[in-house]
Amino acid sequence: MMKETWLFVVSLAGMAVSAAALMLLIPSLFDSGEQGDFWGIGVLACLAVVFAVGMLYWRPSTSSSEGG
């Protein structure tokens, strides 16, 4: 149980970091003078999706049987 919670937290942090970096790089695609780094943006987008799927897979259970 503790391993799944740890993996969930790592997936959450990874998704937050990769999505934030992706949002910062998106405006560079629309600059008129420069060629965008499509590989970097694509890799960050794939990482964000992988971490999001990991979060869904390793999410902690929400059973409320502890209350009595």
All heavy atoms as TSV, in Angstrom:
chain	resi	resn	atom	element	x	y	z
A	1	MET	N	N	0.823	-1.202	0.000
A	1	MET	CA	C	0.000	0.000	0.000
A	1	MET	C	C	0.858	1.253	0.000
A	1	MET	O	O	0.556	2.218	-0.674
A	1	MET	CB	C	-0.931	-0.058	1.220
A	1	MET	CG	C	-1.858	1.098	1.299
A	1	MET	SD	S	-3.032	0.992	-0.051
A	1	MET	CE	C	-4.253	2.096	0.501
A	2	MET	N	N	1.937	1.233	0.781
A	2	MET	CA	C	2.806	2.407	0.852
A	2	MET	C	C	3.528	2.639	-0.477
A	2	MET	O	O	3.733	3.777	-0.877
A	2	MET	CB	C	3.811	2.203	1.988
A	2	MET	CG	C	4.666	3.398	2.242
A	2	MET	SD	S	3.620	4.742	2.814
A	2	MET	CE	C	4.855	5.961	3.133
A	3	LYS	N	N	3.874	1.540	-1.185
A	3	LYS	CA	C	4.559	1.682	-2.464
A	3	LYS	C	C	3.654	2.357	-3.494
A	3	LYS	O	O	4.102	3.202	-4.253
A	3	LYS	CB	C	5.002	0.322	-2.965
A	3	LYS	CG	C	5.770	0.373	-4.253
A	3	LYS	CD	C	6.197	-1.005	-4.703
A	3	LYS	CE	C	6.931	-0.920	-6.024
A	3	LYS	NZ	N	7.316	-2.231	-6.507
A	4	GLU	N	N	2.366	2.002	-3.504
A	4	GLU	CA	C	1.435	2.611	-4.445
A	4	GLU	C	C	1.245	4.094	-4.154
A	4	GLU	O	O	1.156	4.900	-5.082
A	4	GLU	CB	C	0.098	1.894	-4.404
A	4	GLU	CG	C	0.148	0.495	-4.961
A	4	GLU	CD	C	-1.156	-0.240	-4.797
A	4	GLU	OE1	O	-2.069	0.300	-4.151
A	4	GLU	OE2	O	-1.254	-1.359	-5.317
A	5	THR	N	N	1.196	4.453	-2.887
A	5	THR	CA	C	1.062	5.863	-2.531
A	5	THR	C	C	2.301	6.638	-2.960
A	5	THR	O	O	2.205	7.745	-3.497
A	5	THR	CB	C	0.847	6.017	-1.011
A	5	THR	OG1	O	-0.295	5.255	-0.649
A	5	THR	CG2	C	0.632	7.463	-0.631
A	6	TRP	N	N	3.474	6.048	-2.754
A	6	TRP	CA	C	4.729	6.704	-3.149
A	6	TRP	C	C	4.783	6.877	-4.658
A	6	TRP	O	O	5.182	7.928	-5.158
A	6	TRP	CB	C	5.901	5.858	-2.645
A	6	TRP	CG	C	7.223	6.476	-2.903
A	6	TRP	CD1	C	7.805	7.476	-2.197
A	6	TRP	CD2	C	8.130	6.154	-3.961
A	6	TRP	NE1	N	9.017	7.790	-2.744
A	6	TRP	CE2	C	9.236	6.986	-3.831
A	6	TRP	CE3	C	8.092	5.223	-5.000
A	6	TRP	CZ2	C	10.311	6.924	-4.696
A	6	TRP	CZ3	C	9.167	5.163	-5.874
A	6	TRP	CH2	C	10.252	6.006	-5.708
A	7	LEU	N	N	4.374	5.846	-5.413
A	7	LEU	CA	C	4.368	5.947	-6.870
A	7	LEU	C	C	3.363	6.989	-7.344
A	7	LEU	O	O	3.606	7.697	-8.328
A	7	LEU	CB	C	4.061	4.587	-7.488
A	7	LEU	CG	C	5.175	3.555	-7.397
A	7	LEU	CD1	C	4.669	2.199	-7.849
A	7	LEU	CD2	C	6.361	3.975	-8.221
A	8	PHE	N	N	2.236	7.104	-6.661
A	8	PHE	CA	C	1.245	8.127	-7.000
A	8	PHE	C	C	1.829	9.531	-6.816
A	8	PHE	O	O	1.673	10.399	-7.671
A	8	PHE	CB	C	-0.003	7.952	-6.139
A	8	PHE	CG	C	-1.014	9.056	-6.319
A	8	PHE	CD1	C	-1.835	9.085	-7.420
A	8	PHE	CD2	C	-1.123	10.063	-5.378
A	8	PHE	CE1	C	-2.761	10.099	-7.596
A	8	PHE	CE2	C	-2.050	11.078	-5.534
A	8	PHE	CZ	C	-2.870	11.090	-6.650
A	9	VAL	N	N	2.531	9.740	-5.696
A	9	VAL	CA	C	3.109	11.059	-5.424
A	9	VAL	C	C	4.198	11.387	-6.440
A	9	VAL	O	O	4.290	12.525	-6.922
A	9	VAL	CB	C	3.643	11.118	-3.977
A	9	VAL	CG1	C	4.454	12.368	-3.737
A	9	VAL	CG2	C	2.499	11.025	-2.990
A	10	VAL	N	N	5.013	10.401	-6.804
A	10	VAL	CA	C	6.053	10.627	-7.812
A	10	VAL	C	C	5.421	10.942	-9.160
A	10	VAL	O	O	5.883	11.853	-9.874
A	10	VAL	CB	C	6.989	9.405	-7.898
A	10	VAL	CG1	C	7.894	9.489	-9.107
A	10	VAL	CG2	C	7.821	9.288	-6.625
A	11	SER	N	N	4.357	10.240	-9.507
A	11	SER	CA	C	3.665	10.516	-10.774
A	11	SER	C	C	3.035	11.898	-10.772
A	11	SER	O	O	3.069	12.607	-11.782
A	11	SER	CB	C	2.593	9.462	-11.030
A	11	SER	OG	O	3.171	8.211	-11.225
A	12	LEU	N	N	2.468	12.297	-9.641
A	12	LEU	CA	C	1.876	13.628	-9.533
A	12	LEU	C	C	2.930	14.713	-9.699
A	12	LEU	O	O	2.739	15.675	-10.456
A	12	LEU	CB	C	1.174	13.772	-8.183
A	12	LEU	CG	C	0.551	15.131	-7.875
A	12	LEU	CD1	C	-0.611	15.393	-8.818
A	12	LEU	CD2	C	0.087	15.170	-6.440
A	13	ALA	N	N	4.057	14.559	-9.028
A	13	ALA	CA	C	5.136	15.555	-9.145
A	13	ALA	C	C	5.708	15.579	-10.559
A	13	ALA	O	O	5.970	16.653	-11.119
A	13	ALA	CB	C	6.229	15.247	-8.130
A	14	GLY	N	N	5.892	14.410	-11.157
A	14	GLY	CA	C	6.419	14.356	-12.524
A	14	GLY	C	C	5.487	14.993	-13.521
A	14	GLY	O	O	5.917	15.705	-14.434
A	15	MET	N	N	4.185	14.746	-13.368
A	15	MET	CA	C	3.229	15.361	-14.274
A	15	MET	C	C	3.202	16.875	-14.095
A	15	MET	O	O	3.134	17.620	-15.072
A	15	MET	CB	C	1.826	14.805	-14.074
A	15	MET	CG	C	0.876	15.277	-15.154
A	15	MET	SD	S	-0.840	14.937	-14.832
A	15	MET	CE	C	-1.186	16.034	-13.505
A	16	ALA	N	N	3.277	17.335	-12.850
A	16	ALA	CA	C	3.250	18.778	-12.609
A	16	ALA	C	C	4.464	19.458	-13.235
A	16	ALA	O	O	4.337	20.503	-13.883
A	16	ALA	CB	C	3.201	19.047	-11.111
A	17	VAL	N	N	5.633	18.865	-13.069
A	17	VAL	CA	C	6.855	19.475	-13.613
A	17	VAL	C	C	6.863	19.431	-15.133
A	17	VAL	O	O	7.166	20.439	-15.793
A	17	VAL	CB	C	8.099	18.771	-13.030
A	17	VAL	CG1	C	9.362	19.197	-13.756
A	17	VAL	CG2	C	8.222	19.058	-11.541
A	18	SER	N	N	6.520	18.277	-15.716
A	18	SER	CA	C	6.560	18.183	-17.171
A	18	SER	C	C	5.470	19.038	-17.824
A	18	SER	O	O	5.704	19.650	-18.867
A	18	SER	CB	C	6.441	16.727	-17.621
A	18	SER	OG	O	5.239	16.166	-17.177
A	19	ALA	N	N	4.300	19.125	-17.216
A	19	ALA	CA	C	3.239	19.971	-17.777
A	19	ALA	C	C	3.588	21.450	-17.652
A	19	ALA	O	O	3.300	22.239	-18.559
A	19	ALA	CB	C	1.911	19.672	-17.102
A	20	ALA	N	N	4.219	21.829	-16.545
A	20	ALA	CA	C	4.628	23.237	-16.391
A	20	ALA	C	C	5.691	23.609	-17.421
A	20	ALA	O	O	5.625	24.683	-18.034
A	20	ALA	CB	C	5.149	23.465	-14.973
A	21	ALA	N	N	6.662	22.735	-17.625
A	21	ALA	CA	C	7.689	23.009	-18.638
A	21	ALA	C	C	7.074	23.042	-20.033
A	21	ALA	O	O	7.454	23.869	-20.874
A	21	ALA	CB	C	8.785	21.952	-18.559
A	22	LEU	N	N	6.112	22.173	-20.286
A	22	LEU	CA	C	5.431	22.166	-21.583
A	22	LEU	C	C	4.681	23.475	-21.817
A	22	LEU	O	O	4.747	24.055	-22.896
A	22	LEU	CB	C	4.469	20.981	-21.654
A	22	LEU	CG	C	3.653	20.821	-22.920
A	22	LEU	CD1	C	4.566	20.550	-24.099
A	22	LEU	CD2	C	2.647	19.701	-22.756
A	23	MET	N	N	3.995	23.972	-20.793
A	23	MET	CA	C	3.273	25.241	-20.935
A	23	MET	C	C	4.225	26.404	-21.174
A	23	MET	O	O	3.878	27.356	-21.879
A	23	MET	CB	C	2.410	25.497	-19.712
A	23	MET	CG	C	1.187	24.616	-19.660
A	23	MET	SD	S	0.001	25.088	-18.396
A	23	MET	CE	C	0.871	24.688	-16.916
A	24	LEU	N	N	5.424	26.331	-20.612
A	24	LEU	CA	C	6.383	27.405	-20.845
A	24	LEU	C	C	6.971	27.352	-22.245
A	24	LEU	O	O	7.380	28.382	-22.787
A	24	LEU	CB	C	7.509	27.333	-19.812
A	24	LEU	CG	C	7.124	27.730	-18.393
A	24	LEU	CD1	C	8.299	27.477	-17.451
A	24	LEU	CD2	C	6.711	29.188	-18.334
A	25	LEU	N	N	7.025	26.176	-22.866
A	25	LEU	CA	C	7.606	26.045	-24.197
A	25	LEU	C	C	6.606	26.230	-25.331
A	25	LEU	O	O	6.995	26.458	-26.468
A	25	LEU	CB	C	8.274	24.682	-24.350
A	25	LEU	CG	C	9.563	24.484	-23.568
A	25	LEU	CD1	C	10.065	23.065	-23.761
A	25	LEU	CD2	C	10.618	25.478	-24.027
A	26	ILE	N	N	5.318	26.128	-25.061
A	26	ILE	CA	C	4.298	26.256	-26.108
A	26	ILE	C	C	4.383	27.609	-26.832
A	26	ILE	O	O	4.297	27.647	-28.059
A	26	ILE	CB	C	2.892	26.016	-25.530
A	26	ILE	CG1	C	2.714	24.549	-25.193
A	26	ILE	CG2	C	1.794	26.481	-26.470
A	26	ILE	CD1	C	2.701	23.618	-26.373
A	27	PRO	N	N	4.567	28.750	-26.147
A	27	PRO	CA	C	4.633	30.012	-26.893
A	27	PRO	C	C	5.791	30.086	-27.887
A	27	PRO	O	O	5.711	30.822	-28.866
A	27	PRO	CB	C	4.801	31.070	-25.800
A	27	PRO	CG	C	4.208	30.460	-24.592
A	27	PRO	CD	C	4.517	28.998	-24.707
A	28	SER	N	N	6.848	29.303	-27.687
A	28	SER	CA	C	7.961	29.335	-28.629
A	28	SER	C	C	7.567	28.763	-29.991
A	28	SER	O	O	8.231	29.025	-30.989
A	28	SER	CB	C	9.164	28.574	-28.073
A	28	SER	OG	O	8.891	27.197	-28.015
A	29	LEU	N	N	6.495	27.998	-30.045
A	29	LEU	CA	C	6.020	27.496	-31.338
A	29	LEU	C	C	5.451	28.601	-32.210
A	29	LEU	O	O	5.447	28.497	-33.434
A	29	LEU	CB	C	4.936	26.431	-31.121
A	29	LEU	CG	C	5.381	25.099	-30.567
A	29	LEU	CD1	C	4.159	24.235	-30.301
A	29	LEU	CD2	C	6.318	24.409	-31.520
A	30	PHE	N	N	4.974	29.662	-31.580
A	30	PHE	CA	C	4.297	30.721	-32.318
A	30	PHE	C	C	5.170	31.951	-32.555
A	30	PHE	O	O	4.694	32.945	-33.096
A	30	PHE	CB	C	3.018	31.121	-31.581
A	30	PHE	CG	C	2.069	29.974	-31.423
A	30	PHE	CD1	C	1.916	29.345	-30.205
A	30	PHE	CD2	C	1.345	29.504	-32.509
A	30	PHE	CE1	C	1.048	28.277	-30.053
A	30	PHE	CE2	C	0.475	28.429	-32.374
A	30	PHE	CZ	C	0.333	27.818	-31.148
A	31	ASP	N	N	6.444	31.909	-32.144
A	31	ASP	CA	C	7.357	33.012	-32.450
A	31	ASP	C	C	7.603	33.048	-33.950
A	31	ASP	O	O	7.803	32.023	-34.590
A	31	ASP	CB	C	8.693	32.839	-31.713
A	31	ASP	CG	C	8.559	33.131	-30.233
A	31	ASP	OD1	O	7.543	33.747	-29.841
A	31	ASP	OD2	O	9.465	32.742	-29.477
A	32	SER	N	N	7.596	34.241	-34.506
A	32	SER	CA	C	7.673	34.362	-35.962
A	32	SER	C	C	9.068	34.084	-36.507
A	32	SER	O	O	9.208	33.618	-37.625
A	32	SER	CB	C	7.231	35.761	-36.385
A	32	SER	OG	O	8.082	36.724	-35.784
A	33	GLY	N	N	10.108	34.357	-35.747
A	33	GLY	CA	C	11.453	34.258	-36.303
A	33	GLY	C	C	12.196	32.969	-36.042
A	33	GLY	O	O	13.181	32.690	-36.692
A	34	GLU	N	N	11.740	32.149	-35.112
A	34	GLU	CA	C	12.525	30.982	-34.727
A	34	GLU	C	C	11.800	29.680	-35.025
A	34	GLU	O	O	10.584	29.621	-35.052
A	34	GLU	CB	C	12.833	31.032	-33.227
A	34	GLU	CG	C	13.689	32.196	-32.826
A	34	GLU	CD	C	14.065	32.124	-31.357
A	34	GLU	OE1	O	13.974	31.034	-30.780
A	34	GLU	OE2	O	14.452	33.150	-30.810
A	35	GLN	N	N	12.612	28.654	-35.259
A	35	GLN	CA	C	12.069	27.304	-35.422
A	35	GLN	C	C	11.866	26.707	-34.036
A	35	GLN	O	O	12.753	26.724	-33.212
A	35	GLN	CB	C	13.067	26.464	-36.209
A	35	GLN	CG	C	12.725	25.003	-36.297
A	35	GLN	CD	C	12.090	24.660	-37.624
A	35	GLN	OE1	O	12.074	25.476	-38.514
A	35	GLN	NE2	N	11.573	23.465	-37.725
A	36	GLY	N	N	10.694	26.181	-33.777
A	36	GLY	CA	C	10.401	25.597	-32.477
A	36	GLY	C	C	11.114	24.270	-32.272
A	36	GLY	O	O	11.457	23.572	-33.221
A	37	ASP	N	N	11.350	23.927	-31.048
A	37	ASP	CA	C	11.964	22.652	-30.711
A	37	ASP	C	C	10.854	21.617	-30.565
A	37	ASP	O	O	10.359	21.354	-29.476
A	37	ASP	CB	C	12.766	22.792	-29.420
A	37	ASP	CG	C	13.543	21.543	-29.100
A	37	ASP	OD1	O	13.722	20.712	-30.012
A	37	ASP	OD2	O	13.968	21.398	-27.941
A	38	PHE	N	N	10.467	21.034	-31.697
A	38	PHE	CA	C	9.321	20.126	-31.707
A	38	PHE	C	C	9.611	18.835	-30.948
A	38	PHE	O	O	8.715	18.273	-30.336
A	38	PHE	CB	C	8.911	19.808	-33.143
A	38	PHE	CG	C	8.380	21.006	-33.876
A	38	PHE	CD1	C	9.100	21.579	-34.902
A	38	PHE	CD2	C	7.167	21.563	-33.523
A	38	PHE	CE1	C	8.611	22.687	-35.576
A	38	PHE	CE2	C	6.663	22.672	-34.188
A	38	PHE	CZ	C	7.399	23.229	-35.217
A	39	TRP	N	N	10.849	18.355	-30.989
A	39	TRP	CA	C	11.181	17.122	-30.271
A	39	TRP	C	C	11.065	17.319	-28.773
A	39	TRP	O	O	10.530	16.458	-28.064
A	39	TRP	CB	C	12.587	16.652	-30.629
A	39	TRP	CG	C	12.625	15.964	-31.955
A	39	TRP	CD1	C	13.117	16.479	-33.120
A	39	TRP	CD2	C	12.123	14.671	-32.275
A	39	TRP	NE1	N	12.946	15.573	-34.137
A	39	TRP	CE2	C	12.352	14.458	-33.647
A	39	TRP	CE3	C	11.501	13.680	-31.527
A	39	TRP	CZ2	C	11.971	13.270	-34.277
A	39	TRP	CZ3	C	11.130	12.497	-32.161
A	39	TRP	CH2	C	11.369	12.314	-33.518
A	40	GLY	N	N	11.564	18.427	-28.272
A	40	GLY	CA	C	11.483	18.695	-26.839
A	40	GLY	C	C	10.054	18.832	-26.353
A	40	GLY	O	O	9.681	18.291	-25.306
A	41	ILE	N	N	9.251	19.526	-27.140
A	41	ILE	CA	C	7.846	19.701	-26.775
A	41	ILE	C	C	7.098	18.376	-26.860
A	41	ILE	O	O	6.281	18.046	-25.996
A	41	ILE	CB	C	7.202	20.778	-27.669
A	41	ILE	CG1	C	7.811	22.141	-27.319
A	41	ILE	CG2	C	5.699	20.807	-27.501
A	41	ILE	CD1	C	7.410	23.255	-28.233
A	42	GLY	N	N	7.417	17.584	-27.861
A	42	GLY	CA	C	6.783	16.277	-27.994
A	42	GLY	C	C	7.144	15.333	-26.854
A	42	GLY	O	O	6.288	14.610	-26.332
A	43	VAL	N	N	8.409	15.351	-26.454
A	43	VAL	CA	C	8.847	14.505	-25.342
A	43	VAL	C	C	8.175	14.945	-24.049
A	43	VAL	O	O	7.715	14.108	-23.257
A	43	VAL	CB	C	10.387	14.538	-25.216
A	43	VAL	CG1	C	10.842	13.936	-23.899
A	43	VAL	CG2	C	11.019	13.802	-26.379
A	44	LEU	N	N	8.096	16.246	-23.804
A	44	LEU	CA	C	7.428	16.726	-22.594
A	44	LEU	C	C	5.937	16.389	-22.597
A	44	LEU	O	O	5.374	16.042	-21.552
A	44	LEU	CB	C	7.625	18.236	-22.447
A	44	LEU	CG	C	8.993	18.667	-21.947
A	44	LEU	CD1	C	9.113	20.187	-21.996
A	44	LEU	CD2	C	9.231	18.167	-20.540
A	45	ALA	N	N	5.304	16.470	-23.750
A	45	ALA	CA	C	3.888	16.108	-23.835
A	45	ALA	C	C	3.693	14.618	-23.547
A	45	ALA	O	O	2.775	14.229	-22.808
A	45	ALA	CB	C	3.336	16.457	-25.208
A	46	CYS	N	N	4.565	13.776	-24.091
A	46	CYS	CA	C	4.472	12.340	-23.829
A	46	CYS	C	C	4.734	12.029	-22.359
A	46	CYS	O	O	4.059	11.177	-21.768
A	46	CYS	CB	C	5.447	11.578	-24.712
A	46	CYS	SG	S	4.961	11.557	-26.439
A	47	LEU	N	N	5.701	12.704	-21.758
A	47	LEU	CA	C	5.972	12.501	-20.329
A	47	LEU	C	C	4.768	12.892	-19.478
A	47	LEU	O	O	4.422	12.191	-18.520
A	47	LEU	CB	C	7.192	13.318	-19.904
A	47	LEU	CG	C	8.545	12.686	-20.132
A	47	LEU	CD1	C	9.648	13.669	-19.759
A	47	LEU	CD2	C	8.691	11.409	-19.353
A	48	ALA	N	N	4.140	14.011	-19.815
A	48	ALA	CA	C	2.965	14.442	-19.048
A	48	ALA	C	C	1.850	13.403	-19.151
A	48	ALA	O	O	1.192	13.094	-18.157
A	48	ALA	CB	C	2.488	15.806	-19.546
A	49	VAL	N	N	1.647	12.839	-20.332
A	49	VAL	CA	C	0.609	11.823	-20.507
A	49	VAL	C	C	0.962	10.550	-19.738
A	49	VAL	O	O	0.106	9.952	-19.072
A	49	VAL	CB	C	0.392	11.528	-22.010
A	49	VAL	CG1	C	-0.460	10.299	-22.213
A	49	VAL	CG2	C	-0.222	12.726	-22.694
A	50	VAL	N	N	2.219	10.130	-19.792
A	50	VAL	CA	C	2.637	8.922	-19.070
A	50	VAL	C	C	2.475	9.100	-17.570
A	50	VAL	O	O	1.984	8.205	-16.868
A	50	VAL	CB	C	4.093	8.565	-19.439
A	50	VAL	CG1	C	4.668	7.523	-18.491
A	50	VAL	CG2	C	4.161	8.065	-20.869
A	51	PHE	N	N	2.873	10.264	-17.051
A	51	PHE	CA	C	2.709	10.516	-15.619
A	51	PHE	C	C	1.227	10.594	-15.234
A	51	PHE	O	O	0.839	10.147	-14.153
A	51	PHE	CB	C	3.426	11.795	-15.195
A	51	PHE	CG	C	4.921	11.626	-15.056
A	51	PHE	CD1	C	5.783	12.505	-15.678
A	51	PHE	CD2	C	5.456	10.610	-14.290
A	51	PHE	CE1	C	7.158	12.364	-15.536
A	51	PHE	CE2	C	6.819	10.457	-14.145
A	51	PHE	CZ	C	7.676	11.329	-14.771
A	52	ALA	N	N	0.393	11.144	-16.104
A	52	ALA	CA	C	-1.050	11.210	-15.809
A	52	ALA	C	C	-1.661	9.808	-15.763
A	52	ALA	O	O	-2.473	9.504	-14.885
A	52	ALA	CB	C	-1.760	12.062	-16.857
A	53	VAL	N	N	-1.261	8.947	-16.682
A	53	VAL	CA	C	-1.747	7.569	-16.661
A	53	VAL	C	C	-1.244	6.853	-15.409
A	53	VAL	O	O	-1.982	6.090	-14.782
A	53	VAL	CB	C	-1.326	6.833	-17.949
A	53	VAL	CG1	C	-1.590	5.343	-17.850
A	53	VAL	CG2	C	-2.048	7.425	-19.149
A	54	GLY	N	N	0.002	7.114	-15.033
A	54	GLY	CA	C	0.537	6.537	-13.796
A	54	GLY	C	C	-0.232	6.992	-12.576
A	54	GLY	O	O	-0.472	6.209	-11.651
A	55	MET	N	N	-0.627	8.242	-12.555
A	55	MET	CA	C	-1.435	8.742	-11.438
A	55	MET	C	C	-2.765	8.018	-11.365
A	55	MET	O	O	-3.242	7.677	-10.281
A	55	MET	CB	C	-1.698	10.243	-11.594
A	55	MET	CG	C	-0.629	11.115	-11.049
A	55	MET	SD	S	-0.979	12.873	-11.242
A	55	MET	CE	C	-2.719	12.991	-11.191
A	56	LEU	N	N	-3.402	7.792	-12.510
A	56	LEU	CA	C	-4.682	7.081	-12.512
A	56	LEU	C	C	-4.507	5.621	-12.098
A	56	LEU	O	O	-5.362	5.051	-11.418
A	56	LEU	CB	C	-5.317	7.157	-13.898
A	56	LEU	CG	C	-5.827	8.532	-14.321
A	56	LEU	CD1	C	-6.307	8.482	-15.765
A	56	LEU	CD2	C	-6.929	8.988	-13.401
A	57	TYR	N	N	-3.410	5.016	-12.495
A	57	TYR	CA	C	-3.185	3.609	-12.196
A	57	TYR	C	C	-2.844	3.386	-10.723
A	57	TYR	O	O	-3.292	2.416	-10.122
A	57	TYR	CB	C	-2.063	3.082	-13.097
A	57	TYR	CG	C	-1.793	1.610	-12.936
A	57	TYR	CD1	C	-2.689	0.669	-13.433
A	57	TYR	CD2	C	-0.654	1.166	-12.283
A	57	TYR	CE1	C	-2.447	-0.682	-13.287
A	57	TYR	CE2	C	-0.401	-0.182	-12.125
A	57	TYR	CZ	C	-1.296	-1.096	-12.630
A	57	TYR	OH	O	-1.058	-2.432	-12.472
A	58	TRP	N	N	-2.027	4.271	-10.142
A	58	TRP	CA	C	-1.548	4.093	-8.770
A	58	TRP	C	C	-2.281	4.952	-7.758
A	58	TRP	O	O	-1.796	5.129	-6.641
A	58	TRP	CB	C	-0.060	4.389	-8.687
A	58	TRP	CG	C	0.783	3.333	-9.317
A	58	TRP	CD1	C	0.755	2.015	-9.051
A	58	TRP	CD2	C	1.780	3.526	-10.315
A	58	TRP	NE1	N	1.674	1.371	-9.823
A	58	TRP	CE2	C	2.316	2.263	-10.611
A	58	TRP	CE3	C	2.265	4.652	-10.993
A	58	TRP	CZ2	C	3.322	2.085	-11.545
A	58	TRP	CZ3	C	3.265	4.469	-11.914
A	58	TRP	CH2	C	3.781	3.202	-12.185
A	59	ARG	N	N	-3.445	5.478	-8.092
A	59	ARG	CA	C	-4.149	6.317	-7.130
A	59	ARG	C	C	-4.549	5.495	-5.905
A	59	ARG	O	O	-4.913	4.317	-6.032
A	59	ARG	CB	C	-5.351	6.989	-7.750
A	59	ARG	CG	C	-6.472	6.071	-8.085
A	59	ARG	CD	C	-7.624	6.828	-8.685
A	59	ARG	NE	N	-8.615	5.862	-9.155
A	59	ARG	CZ	C	-9.311	6.009	-10.239
A	59	ARG	NH1	N	-9.153	7.092	-10.971
A	59	ARG	NH2	N	-10.167	5.090	-10.606
A	60	PRO	N	N	-4.485	6.103	-4.735
A	60	PRO	CA	C	-4.859	5.375	-3.512
A	60	PRO	C	C	-6.345	5.068	-3.493
A	60	PRO	O	O	-7.161	5.807	-4.058
A	60	PRO	CB	C	-4.508	6.346	-2.383
A	60	PRO	CG	C	-3.698	7.429	-2.988
A	60	PRO	CD	C	-3.955	7.430	-4.450
A	61	SER	N	N	-6.704	3.992	-2.838
A	61	SER	CA	C	-8.117	3.627	-2.746
A	61	SER	C	C	-8.825	4.580	-1.783
A	61	SER	O	O	-8.236	5.094	-0.853
A	61	SER	CB	C	-8.266	2.191	-2.258
A	61	SER	OG	O	-7.741	2.076	-0.959
A	62	THR	N	N	-10.097	4.800	-2.031
A	62	THR	CA	C	-10.867	5.757	-1.220
A	62	THR	C	C	-11.904	5.034	-0.379
A	62	THR	O	O	-12.999	5.542	-0.175
A	62	THR	CB	C	-11.553	6.790	-2.124
A	62	THR	OG1	O	-12.391	6.081	-3.038
A	62	THR	CG2	C	-10.555	7.626	-2.872
A	63	SER	N	N	-11.567	3.861	0.115
A	63	SER	CA	C	-12.521	3.145	0.960
A	63	SER	C	C	-12.592	3.812	2.331
A	63	SER	O	O	-11.587	4.190	2.911
A	63	SER	CB	C	-12.104	1.682	1.114
A	63	SER	OG	O	-10.859	1.599	1.765
A	64	SER	N	N	-13.802	3.968	2.839
A	64	SER	CA	C	-13.996	4.670	4.121
A	64	SER	C	C	-14.395	3.694	5.215
A	64	SER	O	O	-15.280	3.965	6.009
A	64	SER	CB	C	-15.049	5.765	3.959
A	64	SER	OG	O	-16.264	5.186	3.560
A	65	SER	N	N	-13.732	2.550	5.274
A	65	SER	CA	C	-14.067	1.544	6.271
A	65	SER	C	C	-13.351	1.778	7.589
A	65	SER	O	O	-13.543	1.055	8.540
A	65	SER	CB	C	-13.725	0.151	5.742
A	65	SER	OG	O	-12.340	0.067	5.501
A	66	GLU	N	N	-12.505	2.798	7.670
A	66	GLU	CA	C	-11.768	3.092	8.910
A	66	GLU	C	C	-12.635	3.781	9.943
A	66	GLU	O	O	-12.308	3.805	11.116
A	66	GLU	CB	C	-10.549	3.958	8.609
A	66	GLU	CG	C	-9.533	3.268	7.719
A	66	GLU	CD	C	-8.373	4.189	7.377
A	66	GLU	OE1	O	-8.229	5.214	8.080
A	66	GLU	OE2	O	-7.631	3.903	6.452
A	67	GLY	N	N	-13.723	4.384	9.538
A	67	GLY	CA	C	-14.553	5.164	10.447
A	67	GLY	C	C	-15.333	4.350	11.461
A	67	GLY	O	O	-15.790	4.873	12.448
A	68	GLY	N	N	-15.453	3.067	11.286
A	68	GLY	CA	C	-16.125	2.284	12.307
A	68	GLY	C	C	-17.284	1.621	11.817
A	68	GLY	O	O	-18.098	0.962	12.022
